[in-house]
Amino acid sequence: MRIRGMSFQNGIFYIGKNHVSCAYHEKGRLRSWVKPINGQTLMKMIAQVIVSMPLWFKGLIMLVVALIIVPKVIPNVQWNGLPYYALFYCLFGTHFIFPTQLKKYHGAEHKVFSHKGLISRGRLKLIEKAAITNRNCSTNSVVVYFLSVIIMTVCFWLVFNEWNQSLMFASYTSVIVVPVVIRLMRIKAFLLVRKPILAISYWLQKYVTTTDPERIHLVASIQSYRKLAVKEFPDKLKVKRNPVQSEVRRMAIVDVTVIPIGTETASVSQYVADIHTILQSYKQEGKINFQLTPMNTIIEGELSILFEVIQAIHEAPFNQGINRVATNIRIDDRRDKIATMSSKLASVQTKLKEKE
């Protein structure tokens, strides 16, 4: 199973074999989608990345492009502009000047990849403690490119004895070198190549290209990962149980009321809708059943899963900018017999019929 991640200023993409998922923040709200890999999806991804970029970041890239092209098309200009290969320096070099929010989403992406257990909002605290470095990060390509430019420039200089020409050949050739070296790094026999590259890459990831993420960035990363997982590897969303545990599986019922405190208006429907989305994702995975009422939410499932779900929906208002949340919980856990929402309602209906 090969998954790639790509962070941008407002969120994170996870790219699988056939699908792309995305979770991002827009006007303080977490939104997400998952789509098949095709041209239309690619255009949507490019548009989201470009729109989310800060103005100064866009301006810097446009300035570099202008300094490459404009002097070459204006007649009678003595300066020929930056060489075309400066565009490669710009594309690879932007890793060193990532905007702050992008660094945080990048860090959240790495922590999800580094976490060895189940990826869910209920395990957010554990995911937060995972390593912020990733051995398959795109920073590896940046390191390989610039190391290759330096080494090959020296090699070409020994042949041409001219620095400008040597730098030009090295800059273009290094673009071809990058995918070859990245491929070789996956082979154990090339440890001498992989070890120094990863050492530099890890240092850059830790101090330059990522920053410790906040809760909202981790939630976006988890949401995007789970969206892709539902489509391509749903087995990774299930808790593995031994045979003894599966035989004594018990269901409990929880009555939950999540109250965001300090909302701008009296309405809380947007927070309820977000909680409903979280519950629906757990239901689609076959972990819970739930019933939304005007005053509360009733959830049915295994007790361990219910605690995970409760933490996830308790966190939901925080992810939309609320600073205080009060959550009321009542648990009905019957051990002498199996009790479900439907069975309890059926029992009441039976008693009512007996009285008629």
C-alpha positions in Angstrom: 0.0 0.0 0.0 1.6 3.2 -1.2 0.2 6.5 0.1 1.6 9.9 -0.7 0.8 13.1 1.2 0.9 16.7 0.0 0.4 19.6 2.3 -0.7 23.1 1.3 -1.5 26.4 3.0 -5.1 25.4 4.1 -5.0 21.6 4.4 -3.6 18.2 3.3 -4.1 15.9 0.3 -3.5 12.1 0.6 -3.0 10.3 -2.7 -3.7 6.6 -3.0 -3.8 4.3 -6.0 -7.1 5.4 -7.4 -8.3 8.2 -5.2 -7.3 11.6 -3.8 -8.6 12.8 -0.5 -8.5 16.3 0.9 -9.3 18.0 4.3 -8.9 21.7 4.6 -10.0 24.7 6.6 -12.2 27.4 5.0 -13.4 30.4 7.1 -12.6 28.4 10.2 -14.6 25.3 9.2 -13.1 21.9 8.4 -14.2 20.7 5.0 -13.2 17.5 3.1 -13.7 15.5 0.0 -12.5 12.4 -1.8 -12.4 11.9 -5.6 -11.1 9.5 -8.2 -7.7 10.4 -9.7 -8.4 12.1 -13.0 -7.8 15.4 -14.8 -10.7 17.2 -13.2 -9.4 16.2 -9.7 -5.9 17.4 -10.6 -7.2 20.8 -11.7 -9.2 21.1 -8.4 -6.0 20.3 -6.4 -4.0 22.9 -8.3 -6.7 25.5 -7.9 -6.9 24.9 -4.1 -3.1 25.1 -3.7 -2.8 28.3 -5.7 -5.8 30.1 -4.1 -4.5 29.2 -0.6 -1.0 30.6 -1.2 -0.2 33.8 0.6 0.2 36.8 -1.7 3.9 37.2 -0.8 4.5 33.6 -1.8 2.7 33.9 -5.1 4.5 37.2 -5.7 7.9 35.7 -5.2 7.3 32.9 -7.7 5.9 35.3 -10.2 8.9 37.6 -9.8 11.3 34.7 -10.5 9.4 33.7 -13.6 9.3 37.3 -14.7 13.1 37.7 -14.2 13.6 34.6 -16.4 11.2 35.5 -19.3 10.8 39.3 -19.5 14.4 40.3 -20.2 14.6 37.6 -23.0 11.6 38.9 -24.9 12.3 42.7 -24.5 14.5 43.8 -27.4 17.7 45.8 -26.8 18.1 44.8 -23.2 21.7 44.1 -22.2 20.8 41.7 -19.4 19.5 38.4 -20.6 17.7 37.7 -17.3 18.0 34.7 -15.0 18.8 31.4 -16.7 15.9 29.0 -17.4 17.3 26.6 -14.8 16.6 29.2 -12.1 13.0 27.9 -12.2 14.2 24.6 -10.8 16.0 26.4 -8.0 12.7 28.2 -7.3 10.6 25.1 -7.3 12.9 23.1 -5.1 14.0 26.0 -3.0 10.4 27.0 -1.9 10.8 24.2 0.7 13.1 26.5 2.6 10.5 29.3 2.8 7.2 27.5 3.5 4.6 29.8 5.1 3.9 29.0 8.8 0.5 27.3 8.2 1.9 25.1 5.5 4.7 24.0 7.9 2.1 23.1 10.5 0.0 21.0 8.0 3.2 19.5 6.8 4.0 18.5 10.3 0.6 17.0 10.9 0.9 15.0 7.7 4.2 13.5 8.9 2.8 12.7 12.4 -0.1 10.7 10.8 2.4 8.8 8.7 4.7 8.2 11.7 1.9 6.9 14.0 1.9 3.1 14.1 -1.7 2.6 15.4 -5.2 3.3 14.3 -5.6 6.8 12.7 -8.7 8.4 14.4 -9.6 11.6 16.2 -10.0 9.6 19.4 -6.2 9.0 19.3 -5.3 12.5 18.5 -3.1 12.8 21.6 -1.1 9.8 20.6 -0.7 11.0 17.0 0.4 14.4 18.4 3.4 12.6 20.0 4.5 10.8 16.8 7.7 11.7 15.0 7.6 14.8 12.8 10.1 13.4 10.4 9.2 11.1 7.4 11.7 9.1 5.4 9.6 9.4 2.2 9.2 13.2 2.5 9.6 15.4 -0.6 12.4 17.1 1.2 14.5 14.2 0.2 14.2 15.3 -3.5 15.2 18.8 -2.5 18.3 17.5 -0.8 19.2 15.2 -3.7 18.7 18.0 -6.3 21.0 20.6 -4.6 23.6 18.0 -3.6 23.6 16.8 -7.2 24.0 20.3 -8.6 27.0 20.9 -6.4 28.7 17.6 -7.1 28.0 17.7 -10.9 29.0 21.3 -11.3 32.5 20.3 -10.0 32.5 17.3 -12.3 31.5 19.3 -15.4 34.0 22.0 -14.5 36.8 19.4 -14.7 35.6 18.7 -18.3 34.7 22.2 -19.6 36.9 24.3 -17.3 34.1 27.0 -17.3 31.8 27.6 -14.3 28.7 29.0 -16.0 28.5 26.2 -18.5 29.2 23.6 -15.8 26.5 25.0 -13.6 24.0 25.0 -16.4 24.6 21.3 -17.4 24.6 20.3 -13.7 21.3 22.1 -13.0 19.5 20.4 -15.9 21.1 17.0 -15.4 20.2 17.0 -11.7 16.5 17.0 -12.5 17.0 13.5 -14.1 19.2 12.4 -11.2 16.5 13.1 -8.5 14.0 10.3 -9.4 16.8 7.8 -10.0 18.4 8.4 -6.6 15.1 8.5 -4.8 14.4 5.1 -6.4 17.8 3.7 -5.3 17.2 4.9 -1.7 14.5 2.2 -1.4 17.1 -0.5 -2.0 19.0 -1.8 1.1 22.2 -2.2 -0.9 22.4 1.6 -1.3 22.7 2.4 2.4 25.7 4.6 1.9 23.6 6.8 -0.5 20.5 6.8 1.7 22.0 7.5 5.1 23.6 10.9 4.5 20.6 12.1 2.4 18.1 11.2 5.1 20.3 12.8 7.8 20.2 16.1 6.0 16.5 15.7 5.1 15.5 14.9 8.7 17.3 17.9 10.0 15.6 20.1 7.4 12.2 18.5 8.1 12.6 19.1 11.9 13.9 22.7 11.7 12.9 24.2 8.4 10.1 22.6 6.5 7.7 21.6 9.3 6.5 23.1 12.6 4.7 21.3 15.5 1.0 21.3 14.4 -1.9 22.5 16.4 -5.1 20.5 17.0 -6.8 21.9 13.9 -3.9 20.8 11.6 -3.9 17.2 13.1 -7.6 16.9 12.7 -7.4 17.9 9.1 -4.7 15.3 8.5 -6.7 12.6 10.3 -9.8 13.5 8.4 -8.1 13.4 5.0 -6.4 10.1 5.8 -9.6 8.5 6.9 -11.5 9.7 3.8 -8.9 8.0 1.6 -8.8 4.9 3.8 -12.6 4.3 3.5 -12.2 4.1 -0.3 -8.9 2.2 -0.6 -7.9 0.4 2.6 -10.9 0.2 5.1 -9.2 -2.6 7.0 -6.7 0.0 8.3 -9.6 1.7 10.1 -10.5 -1.4 12.2 -9.2 -2.3 15.6 -7.6 -5.8 15.5 -9.0 -8.1 18.1 -8.0 -11.5 19.3 -10.5 -14.3 19.1 -11.2 -14.2 22.9 -12.1 -10.5 22.8 -14.4 -10.9 19.8 -16.4 -13.7 21.6 -17.2 -11.4 24.5 -18.0 -8.3 22.5 -20.5 -6.1 24.4 -22.6 -3.2 23.2 -23.3 -0.1 25.3 -25.5 2.9 24.7 -24.4 6.5 25.3 -26.5 9.6 25.5 -24.3 12.6 24.6 -24.9 16.3 24.5 -22.1 18.5 23.2 -22.5 22.2 24.1 -20.2 24.8 22.5 -19.8 27.8 24.8 -19.1 31.3 23.4 -20.7 31.0 20.0 -21.4 34.2 18.0 -25.1 33.4 17.6 -27.8 31.4 19.5 -27.8 28.8 16.7 -25.5 25.7 17.1 -26.7 23.8 14.0 -23.4 24.1 12.2 -21.6 22.4 15.1 -24.3 19.7 15.2 -23.8 19.2 11.5 -20.1 18.7 12.0 -20.7 16.2 14.8 -23.1 14.4 12.6 -20.5 14.1 9.8 -18.0 12.5 12.3 -20.7 10.1 13.6 -21.6 9.2 10.0 -18.0 8.3 9.2 -17.9 5.9 12.2 -21.2 4.4 11.1 -20.0 3.8 7.6 -17.1 1.8 9.1 -19.6 -0.4 10.9 -18.5 0.7 14.4 -21.6 2.4 15.7 -25.2 3.2 15.2 -26.6 6.5 16.3 -29.7 8.5 16.5 -29.8 12.3 16.4 -32.6 14.0 18.4 -33.5 17.7 18.9 -31.8 17.7 22.4 -29.0 15.1 22.3 -27.4 12.2 20.4 -27.7 8.5 21.2 -24.9 6.3 20.2 -24.6 2.5 20.3 -21.4 0.5 20.0 -18.6 -1.2 21.9 -17.6 0.8 25.0 -14.0 1.3 23.9 -15.2 2.6 20.5 -17.8 4.8 22.2 -15.1 6.6 24.3 -13.1 7.2 21.1 -16.2 8.6 19.4 -17.1 10.8 22.4 -13.6 12.3 22.3 -13.8 12.9 18.6 -17.2 14.8 18.8 -16.0 16.7 21.9 -13.1 18.0 19.9 -15.2 19.0 17.0 -16.3 22.5 18.2 -12.7 23.3 19.2 -11.7 22.6 15.6 -14.1 25.4 14.5 -12.6 28.0 16.8 -14.6 27.5 20.0 -12.5 27.8 23.2 -14.9 26.1 25.6 -17.0 23.0 25.3 -19.3 21.3 27.8 -20.1 17.7 27.1 -22.7 15.7 29.1 -22.5 11.9 29.0 -24.8 9.2 30.2 -23.7 5.5 29.7 -26.1 2.6 29.7 -23.9 -0.5 29.9 -25.8 -3.7 30.6 -23.8 -6.9 31.2 -26.4 -9.5 32.0 -27.8 -9.4 28.5 -27.3 -7.8 25.1 -29.2 -4.5 25.0 -29.4 -2.3 21.9 -31.4 0.8 21.0 -33.8 -1.2 18.9 -34.3 -3.9 21.5 -35.0 -1.4 24.2 -37.6 0.4 22.0 -39.1 -3.0 21.1 -39.4 -3.9 24.8 -41.3 -0.7 25.5 -43.6 -1.3 22.5 -44.4 -4.8 23.8 -45.3 -3.5 27.2 -47.6 -0.9 25.7 -49.4 -3.5 23.6 -49.9 -5.7 26.7 -51.7 -2.8 28.4 -54.1 -2.2 25.5 
